[in-house]
Amino acid sequence: MDALATRAESAQAVLVGPGLMDAPASARMVQTLLQRLSKPKLILDADVPECACLDPAALRKARVPLAVTPHSRESAHMLSV
């Protein structure tokens, strides 16, 4: 995760999204990026918002501009409706 965060720091934007099937590992990766990144924009697409929802506080504490693009089912899960 450290190598990924280090490389991501030099990007203009980081997209995390499709194909992440291991929810616990995806959540750890997203939480690491949310904690470590200070420059690039972070875009959470596909199932990532749902796995990031495992720790909603991590989204609130993001140090970078954050875009979350959930579809309706993911939105409902994130909002607990």
N, C-alpha and C positions, 0 to 999 in steps of 0.2 A: 504494500500500500504506500510506503514511503516513496518508492521510485515513481509510482503513478502520480502522486501528489506533487512531487518535484517537477516532473515533466509538464503536468497540467498548469503549473504556476506560470510557465512561459507562454501559454496560449492566450489568444484574445477571448476565446469562449470555449467551454467544455460542455459537450452534449453527452449525457448519460441516459441510455434508453434501451431500445429493443434488444431482446435476446437474453436478458438477465433472468434466468430461471431459478437461481439459488437465492431465495429471499433473505436469509440471514447474512450470506456473504455480500449480497447487493446492499443491504442496509448498512453493514460495516463500511463498505467502500464509500457510499454516499455520505455517511456520517464523518468519515475521515476527510473527505474532500470539503465538506461544509466547515469543518474545524480548521483545516490547514490552509485553504486557499484564501488569498487576500487580493488578487488582481483580476483574474478572468471572470467573465460572466459564467454562471452555471445554469444549464438548461436541463431540467429533469423531465424526461419524456417516457411514454409507454407505461410499463409497470413500476417504474422507479418511484413516482409519488406515493404509491401504495406501500412499498417497502420502507420508504423514508418515514412514513406515518408511524412506523414502529416506535419512533422517538420524535414526536412532533416538536419538542423543544429544540431539536437540532435545526429544524427549518427556521425557527424564530431567531436562532443565534447565528445564522449565516453571516459571514463577514464580507460576502461578495453579492453583487446583484444576482437575483435568483428568479428564474422563470420556471413555472410549473405548468405542465400541459396535460392534465388528466382528462380522460373521457368521462362520461356521466357516471359509470359504475365506480371508477376510481374516486371521483369527486364525492360520491355518496359515502364511500368507505372512509375517506379522509375527514369528512364532516360528521361521521357517525350517524348517518341517516339511512 
